[in-house]
Amino acid sequence: MLANEKLFHTGPVPHATMELLKLRVSQINGCGFCVDMHYKDAVHAGEDPERLNLVTVWREAPAFTEPERAALALAEESARIADNPHGVSDETWQLVRKHYDDEQIAALVAMCAQINAWNRINVILRTPAGFYDPVTKTARYRTEND
C-alpha cells in the first residue's frame, strides 16, 4: 500500500484532485487520522484551506471544477457502497468518463480502494487524529509528560 501511495503522487490524475478524494472518503468513513493527514498534506502542497473546508458540501460550493466534482462523486459512492447494491451509479460513471481517460479512471478507482482500506485500518486501530506532520510525513503522539 505504501508503494502505491508513491505512484499516486506521480500518476495521471492531478495531486490536488487525489487529495480531495482522500479527504472526502476519510470524512465519510470517520477516520480522524486520515482527515487530519490529508487536510494538512493538501495545505502543505499549496491547496486553499477555505476550499478544503468546503469538501463536505462540494455539491453546493462553486470552488470545485467539473472534473473534481466527478472524482468527488466517485469517491463518495466508493465509500458508501452499502447505500447502492449496484455500486457506483451510471450517472457518476458518465461524469467520470466525461472528464477522465482510462488510465486516469484506473488511478481514481485504485485510490478510492486504497483510501477506504487505510480508513478502515486506522479506525480499527483507533489511530488518534491531530498529530500528523506534513513536513516529516510522520505522526508524533504526545504523552502526558509532553
Secondary structure, 3 states (H helix, E strand, C coil): CHHHHHHHHCCCCCHHHHHHHHHHHHHHHCCHHHHHHHHHHHHHCCCCHHHHHCHHHCCCCCCCCHHHHHHHHHHHHHHCHHHCCCCCCHHHHHHHHHHCCHHHHHHHHHHHHHHHHHHHHHHHHCCCCCCEECCCCEECCCCCCC
